[in-house]
Amino acid sequence: MQTIAAAPVDQAPDFDWQNPYILLTPGPLSTSPTVRAALLRDWCTWDDDYNLGIVTPIREGLVKIASATKPEDYTAVLMQGSGTFSVEAMIGTAVPADGKLLVLANGEYGNRLGRIAQTLKINTVVHDSGELAPPDLGKLEAALRNDAAITHVVCVHNETTTGMLNPLAAIARIVKGQGRIFLVDSMSAFGGIPLDVAALGIDFIVSSANKCIQGVPGFGFVIARKSELARCSGRARSVSLDVYDQWAGMEKGHGKWRFTSPTHVVRAFAQAMKELDEEGGVAARFARYTENQRRLVVGMERLGFRCVLPHALHSPIITGFYNPEAPGYDFMKFYDLLKTKGFVIYPGKVTGINSFRIGTIGHVFPEDIDRLIVAVEASRYWV
Ligand SMILES: *Cc1c(COP(=O)(O)O)cnc(C)c1O
């Protein structure tokens, strides 16, 4: 038998498998024990139990979450890989060879949209408003008026770099008012922040299994306006990341994936969707996340921490805090102390700002945030 050299922390005798720590990160997130338990069996991808019993209801359920008013206009296409794979699939499938994409960027994830488009050799223009400012709507409107070549616009819904909630409705009004196709990376917001893609006129929107729907990581999904997706045959720059082809396969096979499906992850996602429904749907989840974030900010500010963003720009998803200026402070030491108390936080990502981030999504409740604040108070070794 092979022996593994170093005993990892999860082999320690007192290790609590069920609850080693909660993840206060932007994903993967803490999941419920019942979601994790749903992983524990194998499924045949050829069988109706799986395709009709699990995949098809997930696709129908996602469309209903996306739009209460016109779900029949949309379809949900599940895609293997992490969320970025679905973003790349959406952009690569939606924008034709002679199209031009305008990217609104104000953080790491917005920049990634630009990088994906450029790598796919799509004619791309990036409007970067900097990490601390919302998109410049006047500039967007002027660009669409003055450049008829721009066919598509893409933006991030919740910019997870800072926790900034971008003004999706205002952006949508401009993009659709100018008759362009509108693509959204709603990875860290979908299922946690109410929206109606039909009312906003969104044509394509992406999220993944392990953000606000609280499944485990392993696939993403693109929700697309059927009439627009129907025009995308043959546009994709990749075989595996072809949303049109994946859609055609799922429609024809009643939920069958073209290539190996992450069956266990999909089954756990079905459980996560059920739990979202039982919680009271997106509105109730939004209320919980909002209360989580409210308690976080009140508690952290009481302990002397300062938020990176003004409160008005925050989403309930994740919050950036400045690292303390104290000479003895070291983020990794603070991080390790919190981890021993059962909480994992996240380093900052804002360029030029020395910060860290705390997520408030996942199977995390206001009482967890209260316990976190107690743990933070007890971990301020530098004070
Ligand atoms: C998490 C996230 C992604 C990337 O997801 P991966 O699963 O890491 O590929 C993309 N965009 C946003 C806004 C995110 O929050």
The ligand as an SDF file (V2000), in Angstrom:
LIG
                    3D

 15 15  0  0  0  0  0  0  0  0999 V2000
  -16.2920   33.6750   -8.7690 C   0  0  0  0  0  0  0  0  0  0  0  0
  -16.4370   34.5750   -9.9380 C   0  0  0  0  0  0  0  0  0  0  0  0
  -16.0080   34.2130  -11.2240 C   0  0  0  0  0  0  0  0  0  0  0  0
  -15.1740   33.0070  -11.5340 C   0  0  0  0  0  0  0  0  0  0  0  0
  -15.6320   31.8550  -11.1470 O   0  0  0  0  0  0  0  0  0  0  0  0
  -14.6740   30.5710  -11.1170 P   0  0  0  0  0  0  0  0  0  0  0  0
  -15.6340   29.5490  -10.6520 O   0  0  0  0  0  0  0  0  0  0  0  0
  -13.5580   30.8560  -10.1530 O   0  0  0  0  0  0  0  0  0  0  0  0
  -14.1620   30.3390  -12.4850 O   0  0  0  0  0  0  0  0  0  0  0  0
  -16.2790   35.0500  -12.2790 C   0  0  0  0  0  0  0  0  0  0  0  0
  -16.9040   36.2140  -12.0930 N   0  0  0  0  0  0  0  0  0  0  0  0
  -17.2930   36.6260  -10.8780 C   0  0  0  0  0  0  0  0  0  0  0  0
  -17.9850   37.9480  -10.7490 C   0  0  0  0  0  0  0  0  0  0  0  0
  -17.0680   35.8250   -9.7570 C   0  0  0  0  0  0  0  0  0  0  0  0
  -17.4600   36.2430   -8.5460 O   0  0  0  0  0  0  0  0  0  0  0  0
  1  2  1  0
  2  3  1  0
  2 14  2  0
  3  4  1  0
  3 10  2  0
  4  5  1  0
  5  6  1  0
  6  7  2  0
  6  8  1  0
  6  9  1  0
 10 11  1  0
 11 12  2  0
 12 13  1  0
 12 14  1  0
 14 15  1  0
M  END
$$$$
